[in-house]
Amino acid sequence: MLVRMTRVSMIARRWLSGVTLAMLALCAVPSISVSPAAAAVTEYSLSVVEGVTTLPEHSVAHVSGGVEPGAPVAISIIHNGTVVARASSSRWNAWLSQVPQVGDTVTLESPIGNVVGSMVYDGLPTIDPTVCAGSASFSGQRSGGDTVEGEFYLLVPHPEYTATRGRSMAQVTVLNGPTFAGNFLTPLMAGETVTATETLLTPLAGGARFTYTSEIVRPVGACPLPPVPPVQVYTPPPLVGSILKIVRATIQKALSSGLLDEVSINQGGTVMQDLFLQGGSLPAFASRRSKHHAKPALLLARGSAVAGTSGGKVRVRLRLTRRGRSVLAHSHTVHAVLVTTLVGSKGAKLSLGRRSITLHR
């Protein structure tokens, strides 16, 4: 009996020693406290999605707002100071099937009544028309400073749901001012849907963060036709000319071979000259009758010459009219006025003014 009791005492003593050591070990482990920095960060989000997919019945246009960890939240669309749409939730996410117009303000409240963040919707990003079937490019316009992501996918309708196939992300390589650019690893195909999403992250007090995203969604369409080159219409330069050599001939010379003059013109056309006896009404242009009621001046000689396509110097020979020959044949000195007119190939007309000429026998 004594031996048996001794064995029991030894076993009890060993068990108690083990428990004691375990308790001492637990007491030796330092206590672990959770610092505020390790606590969950509050994440607020506000999102605007606009556009359509290849399945119009699969609507994607909406505004949504949420908070993590879950809390009451409300979102609003404000147009010209008036709330035109609003939704709220007592849990964590609110949803509107309406999208804002450009210039409208979208707001996020959490708790309801406390505006956490607001943004003025600018209609961005946009996707360039060159992001089209057969092209692997990805480019468009963005709000300055926002990061941009893009993707394309194929929507496959089923009786109770719509599946997404072939999702591929864009490789954005350029974020330059109001533009972005990059490419996809494979060309787009007609029937797929392409998206562009820009994101703006704003730190808030206490370590919280507010994330605003704006997304545009559209089907992949045909590439735009190259622009038609403008029709090159030749426009001649303004008509310019001058008299290079004025008539310097005698009455006898004029009676025998006429009068010779030299005129320059800067384009193809006709040079016309009329020589009138001084006194009487003169026309504004050569080869035109005077429209004044005063007695018209007597026409002594007339001549014209045609310039080539590029113009240049032309010689005009003025030949006496019948009445002009009679006047010069019976005169020792004749005072005359030379009227010179240029007519361009396109119909432009220019008078070089009147020059007084005196012919002596």
C-alpha positions in Angstrom: 0.0 0.0 0.0 2.7 2.4 0.8 4.5 1.8 -2.5 1.3 2.4 -4.4 0.6 5.7 -2.7 4.1 6.8 -3.3 3.8 6.2 -7.0 0.5 8.2 -7.1 2.2 11.1 -5.3 5.0 11.1 -7.8 2.6 11.2 -10.7 0.6 14.0 -9.2 3.8 15.9 -8.4 5.0 15.6 -12.0 1.6 16.8 -13.4 1.5 19.8 -11.1 5.1 20.6 -12.1 4.2 20.5 -15.8 1.2 22.8 -15.3 3.3 25.2 -13.3 6.0 25.4 -15.9 3.4 26.0 -18.7 1.8 28.8 -16.7 5.2 30.3 -16.1 6.0 30.1 -19.8 2.8 31.9 -20.7 3.5 34.6 -18.2 7.0 35.0 -19.8 5.5 35.8 -23.3 5.1 39.6 -23.7 1.6 40.9 -24.4 0.8 42.0 -28.0 -1.1 45.2 -28.5 -2.7 46.3 -31.9 -1.6 49.8 -32.9 -3.9 52.2 -34.6 -1.7 52.0 -37.7 -2.5 48.3 -38.0 -6.2 48.9 -37.9 -8.3 48.8 -41.1 -7.9 51.9 -43.3 -11.3 53.4 -44.3 -11.7 53.4 -48.1 -14.3 55.6 -49.7 -15.0 55.2 -53.4 -17.1 57.1 -56.0 -17.5 55.8 -59.6 -19.1 57.0 -62.8 -19.5 54.6 -65.7 -20.9 55.8 -69.1 -21.4 54.2 -72.5 -22.7 51.0 -73.9 -21.4 47.5 -74.7 -22.0 45.3 -77.7 -25.2 44.2 -75.9 -27.3 47.3 -75.4 -29.6 45.3 -73.1 -26.6 44.8 -70.8 -26.6 48.3 -69.4 -23.4 49.5 -67.8 -24.1 53.2 -67.3 -24.3 54.1 -63.6 -23.0 56.0 -60.6 -22.0 54.1 -57.5 -20.4 54.9 -54.1 -19.2 52.9 -51.2 -17.2 52.7 -48.0 -15.1 49.9 -46.5 -15.5 48.8 -43.7 -19.2 49.0 -44.3 -21.1 52.1 -43.2 -24.1 54.1 -44.2 -23.5 55.9 -47.5 -25.3 58.2 -50.0 -24.5 59.5 -53.5 -26.0 62.4 -55.3 -26.0 64.1 -58.8 -26.3 67.9 -58.6 -27.2 69.9 -61.7 -27.0 73.7 -61.4 -27.2 73.5 -57.7 -30.2 71.1 -57.6 -30.1 67.5 -56.6 -31.5 65.6 -59.7 -30.7 62.0 -58.5 -29.8 60.5 -55.1 -29.4 57.0 -53.6 -28.4 55.8 -50.2 -27.7 52.6 -48.3 -27.5 51.7 -44.7 -24.8 49.1 -45.4 -21.8 49.9 -47.7 -22.8 50.7 -51.3 -25.3 53.0 -53.1 -26.2 52.8 -56.8 -27.8 55.1 -59.4 -28.7 54.0 -62.9 -28.5 57.6 -64.0 -25.2 59.3 -65.1 -24.3 63.0 -64.8 -24.1 65.5 -67.6 -20.8 67.3 -68.2 -20.5 70.0 -65.5 -22.7 68.2 -63.0 -21.3 67.5 -59.5 -21.3 64.0 -58.0 -21.0 63.6 -54.2 -20.3 60.9 -51.7 -21.6 61.1 -48.1 -20.7 58.8 -45.2 -22.3 58.9 -42.7 -25.3 60.3 -44.6 -25.2 64.1 -44.4 -21.4 64.3 -44.2 -19.8 64.9 -47.7 -16.6 62.9 -47.9 -15.8 63.8 -51.5 -17.2 65.5 -54.6 -16.2 65.8 -58.2 -17.3 67.9 -61.2 -17.9 65.4 -64.0 -16.0 66.5 -67.2 -17.0 63.6 -69.5 -13.5 62.1 -69.5 -11.8 59.9 -70.3 -12.6 59.4 -74.0 -11.3 56.8 -76.4 -9.9 57.9 -79.8 -11.7 56.6 -82.9 -8.4 54.9 -84.0 -9.0 52.4 -81.2 -10.9 50.2 -83.7 -11.1 46.8 -85.3 -7.8 45.6 -86.6 -5.8 48.1 -84.5 -3.8 47.5 -81.3 -3.5 51.1 -80.4 -5.0 52.6 -77.2 -5.3 56.4 -76.9 -7.6 59.2 -76.0 -8.2 62.2 -73.7 -8.1 62.2 -69.9 -8.4 64.6 -67.0 -4.9 65.9 -66.3 -3.1 64.1 -63.5 -5.3 61.0 -63.5 -3.9 57.6 -64.1 -5.6 55.6 -66.9 -6.2 51.9 -67.5 -7.9 50.1 -70.4 -9.1 46.7 -71.5 -11.2 44.9 -74.0 -13.3 41.8 -73.7 -16.0 39.8 -75.4 -19.5 39.6 -73.9 -21.2 36.2 -74.3 -25.0 36.2 -73.5 -26.5 33.2 -71.7 -30.2 32.8 -70.7 -29.6 33.9 -67.1 -26.4 35.8 -67.2 -23.7 37.4 -69.5 -20.2 36.0 -69.5 -17.0 37.9 -70.2 -14.4 36.2 -72.4 -11.0 37.1 -73.7 -10.3 40.0 -71.3 -7.0 41.8 -72.2 -5.4 44.8 -70.4 -3.9 47.8 -72.3 -0.3 48.6 -71.9 -0.4 52.4 -71.1 3.0 53.9 -72.0 2.2 57.7 -72.3 0.4 60.0 -69.8 1.1 63.4 -71.3 -1.0 66.3 -70.1 -4.6 65.8 -71.3 -3.8 62.7 -73.4 -2.9 59.1 -72.9 -1.6 56.4 -75.2 -0.4 52.8 -75.3 -1.4 49.6 -77.0 -2.9 46.2 -76.6 -0.9 43.0 -77.0 -3.3 41.8 -79.7 -5.4 43.8 -82.2 -9.0 44.5 -81.4 -11.8 42.7 -83.3 -15.3 43.9 -84.2 -17.8 42.7 -81.6 -15.6 43.2 -78.7 -16.1 45.9 -76.0 -13.3 48.4 -75.1 -13.0 50.5 -71.9 -10.9 53.3 -70.5 -10.8 54.1 -66.8 -9.2 57.0 -65.1 -8.5 57.1 -61.3 -7.8 59.9 -58.9 -6.8 58.9 -55.3 -7.1 61.6 -52.6 -5.7 61.0 -49.0 -8.0 62.1 -46.2 -7.5 62.8 -42.5 -6.8 59.9 -40.3 -5.3 57.8 -43.0 -8.6 57.3 -44.9 -8.6 57.5 -48.7 -11.1 58.7 -51.3 -10.9 57.1 -54.8 -12.7 58.6 -57.7 -13.0 56.6 -61.0 -14.6 57.6 -64.3 -15.0 55.0 -67.0 -16.1 55.0 -70.7 -17.3 51.9 -72.4 -18.0 51.4 -76.1 -18.1 48.6 -78.7 -15.1 48.2 -81.0 -16.2 49.6 -84.4 -14.7 50.0 -87.8 -11.7 52.2 -88.2 -12.4 55.7 -89.6 -11.6 56.3 -93.2 -8.5 58.3 -93.9 -9.2 62.0 -94.5 -9.8 63.1 -98.0 -6.9 65.3 -99.1 -8.2 68.8 -99.8 -8.6 69.8 -103.4 -5.8 72.0 -104.4 -7.3 75.1 -106.1 -4.9 77.3 -107.8 -5.3 80.9 -106.7 -3.4 83.3 -108.9 -1.5 86.1 -107.2 -2.9 89.6 -107.2 -2.7 91.2 -110.7 0.3 93.5 -110.9 2.0 95.3 -113.8 3.7 98.4 -115.0 4.5 100.4 -118.1 8.2 99.9 -118.8 8.6 102.0 -121.9 6.2 104.8 -122.7 5.4 105.9 -126.2 8.2 108.0 -127.5 7.5 108.4 -131.2 7.0 111.2 -133.8 3.8 111.9 -135.6 5.5 110.7 -138.8 6.4 107.4 -137.1 2.9 106.9 -135.8 1.5 107.5 -139.3 3.8 105.0 -140.9 4.0 102.1 -138.5 2.0 103.0 -135.4 3.2 103.4 -131.8 5.1 100.8 -129.8 4.9 100.4 -126.1 6.3 97.8 -123.5 4.3 96.7 -120.4 5.0 94.0 -117.7 2.3 91.7 -116.3 2.9 89.1 -113.5 0.5 86.4 -114.9 -1.1 85.2 -118.0 -3.6 87.7 -119.5 -4.1 90.6 -121.9 -2.6 94.1 -122.0 -4.9 96.7 -123.6 -4.0 100.3 -124.4 -6.0 103.2 -125.8 -4.5 106.6 -126.9 -7.0 109.5 -126.7 -6.7 113.1 -127.8 -6.5 115.3 -124.8 -9.8 116.9 -123.8 -13.1 115.2 -123.3 -14.2 112.4 -121.1 -11.9 109.3 -120.7 -13.1 105.8 -119.8 -11.9 104.1 -116.6 -10.5 101.2 -118.5 -9.0 100.8 -122.0 -11.4 99.6 -124.8 -14.4 100.8 -122.8 -16.7 103.7 -123.8 -16.9 106.6 -121.4 -20.1 106.6 -119.3 -19.9 110.3 -118.6 -22.4 112.6 -120.2 -19.5 114.9 -121.2 -18.2 114.7 -124.7 -16.0 111.6 -125.0 -12.4 112.1 -125.9 -11.4 111.2 -129.4 -9.7 107.8 -129.7 -6.5 108.2 -131.7 -5.0 104.6 -131.5 -5.6 101.3 -130.0 -3.6 98.1 -129.4 -3.4 94.9 -127.3 -1.1 92.0 -126.6 -1.4 88.6 -124.9 1.0 87.5 -122.2 1.9 83.8 -121.6 0.8 81.7 -118.7 3.5 83.1 -116.4 3.3 86.7 -117.7 6.3 88.8 -118.2 7.1 91.7 -120.6 4.9 92.2 -123.6 5.1 94.8 -126.5 1.9 96.5 -127.5 1.6 98.1 -130.9 -1.0 100.8 -131.1 -2.4 101.4 -134.5 -4.2 104.6 -135.5 -7.9 104.7 -136.0 -9.3 106.4 -139.1 -10.1 109.6 -137.3 -6.8 109.5 -135.4 -4.9 109.2 -138.6 -6.7 112.3 -139.9 -5.9 114.3 -136.8 -2.2 113.4 -136.8 -1.9 114.1 -140.6 -3.0 117.7 -140.1 -1.2 118.4 -136.8 2.3 119.6 -135.9 1.9 118.7 -132.2 -0.6 116.4 -130.5 -1.3 116.2 -126.8 -2.7 112.7 -125.9 -3.5 110.5 -122.9 -2.6 106.8 -122.8 -5.0 104.5 -120.9 -3.5 101.0 -120.0 -5.6 98.1 -118.7 -4.4 94.6 -117.6 -6.9 91.7 -117.7 -5.8 88.5 -115.9 -6.6 85.0 -117.2 -9.2 84.6 -114.4 -10.9 87.9 -115.2 -9.2 90.2 -112.8 -8.8 93.7 -114.1 -6.3 96.4 -113.3 -5.8 100.0 -114.6 -2.2 101.2 -114.7 -3.5 104.8 -114.7 -3.3 107.5 -117.3 -0.1 108.8 -118.9 0.2 112.1 -120.8 2.0 111.9 -124.1 3.0 114.6 -126.5 3.7 113.7 -130.2 5.7 116.1 -132.4 6.1 116.1 -136.0 
